[in-house]
């Protein structure tokens, strides 16, 4: 689906260059390439005719695997696709161990490994440090260790929460889990979902890459998808009608609702 999204993005950017900066209201209300007729099939077929070099796509995939720390997959992909990894893959081992520890819920062990590897990371990044401490608190709550959770919050997080409104809000959501007999069924259950660990693991991974002077600290594919969403919104802001990619995972296209005559 990545190739579909990239072709789609290229087309959006081309049309944004042509129309997005136009001062003519007439130009801004014209549909792109007949898309107003809801011919999503035609749009998709025309997108598929855009040529993307296989080397470009392979490098994009390799960048994602290396940046996110998927060493085994990167090794296999290098052999199968004939792509050279942008770094010595053995250098990924420490990052992989740290990410694995976070995903397994061993947050304090991950913090110890980070401190050994790059002592300055947690000192220089207070927001990341808070997110890791928040994970420690969440693991205590997950295990039902209520008293320990309260003590940990008081000793490690209360002072920061008192001085930072954003931290206080996140801390309040976390501690609110204690009010529910079944935290996983509470309105704040998202904090206990594995995806929350993954989010913090990616944040820490980016900080390690930055400390090791890597040019990219987040996958290029992620940046391209952010650019895709930005380009879509820019065209929608100037009332251009075109098939919007509503699901990045499946590359699903749909026409946005047309503005009513009363709103024009």
Secondary structure, DSSP 8 states (H G I E B T S, - for coil): -HHHHHHHHHHHHHHIIIIIT---HHHHTS-STTGGGT-HHHHHHHHHTS---HHHHHHHHHHHHHHHT-HHHHHHHHHHHT---SS-GGGGHHHHHHHHHHHTT-HHHHHHHHHHH-THHHHH-HHHHHHHHHHHHHHHHHTT-HHHHHHHIIIIIHHHHHH-HHHHHHHHHHHHGGG-SSGGGSTTGGGGSHHHHHHHHHHHHHHHHHHTT-S-SS-HHHHHHHHHHHHHHHHHHTT---EEEEETTTTEEEE-----GGG-
